[in-house]
Amino acid sequence: MYVFLINIQVITMGNRKSAPRSTAHSKKESEGSASAPKPLPPAIHTDAVNSVTFCGSPWVVASGGQDNKIVVSDWKKEKKACSWQGHSRGVTKILYSRSKQCLYSSSRDKCITQWNLQGQEERKFTGHDMAVTGIALSGDGDKLASGSRDGFIYSWDCNTGQQTAKKHLSRNVVTSLTWIEGSQLFAQTSEDKIVHIWDSRSLENVIDFPRQNYFQTCCASSPDGNYVLTGSNGFEGHGCLVSIWDVRTKEKVLDLAGHSQRITDCSFIEGRDGLRALSTSADGTVGIWNVDKGTKIASSSPKSDSTILTSLAPIRGPGGVINICVGASSGYIYVFGVRGDDDNTHLNEVIIL
């Protein structure tokens, strides 16, 4: 495991303060160079990392990979705490329950599993006929929602493992779910290009936001539950948007453009002076956005690894530092901190797992 300093491109009021670095060719350009980075240690996963989450601590990270494995790591101690073969096919999503202090994982093997942090299976949720591509957990940890490529969404009782509601929607190829904070609702994105809002108790479709030109690949709820953040599919700068939706007015508030390839994951977190949106992309970068101003205030990519960034999870650590865990298609995980305000936003030391 190595610690690197990452180069940051800071963007303020439309002016670029430092020259951008091409991630697509960085590895090739560094070959043979005296300043080329040291060879990386073996990645924590042997295939793409599909999902990451913090386990109640700013130091402990859980990840699920295309290699079917779930790994729990303590990055402050620079060690892998526990690793196990979680599913028979790739893990698509992993969540941590603070109330139950356990993990939930979904998989292409059609199952959802509840685990303790030592890798022991506690409960299995079955019923989907195709890959489970999204799960969301209620704030109290008692309810779980799931969605699949089979067009079904389910609501589950986490205490019994029983299905409490089931709904099928034509062409609803689910890509992601998020629980809307402080409510009984969850949001869901789909290849039908519509952001759906569901009531978890009855699975009534309470809101359908207007259909978009590109389908949404990921979603997240704001801490106050008023907004949903989504990222969309796209290529070469077309359709690669981070979008903000108002659950109260049932309207889209803002599109944030700045990535050149599809958005792979997104999240909200409170900054020192307002709400921030975070995004990862297939263009290999992490973006930080000022929601109030609608501006991208920082962008970065791993210096030592040209790769697609697949997933992210933020948490606020000691001293108010925001730690962001980022998964990559190369099997590596990056953890770094965000410091500063709009005029001086930067990421500090990067840990590579």
Secondary structure by P-SEA (a helix, b strand, c coil): cbbbbbbbbccccccccbbbbbcccccccccccccccccccccccccccccccccccccbbbbbccccbbbbbcccccccccccccccccccbbbbbccccbbbbbccccbbbbbcccccccccccccccccccccccccccbbbbbccccbbbbbccccccccccccccccccccccccccccbbbbbcccccbbbbccccccccccccccccccccccccccccbbbbbbbbcccccccbbbbbcccccccccccccccccccccccccccbbbbbbcccccbbbbbccccccccccccccccccccccbbbbbccccbbbbbbbccccbbbbbccccccccccccbbbcc
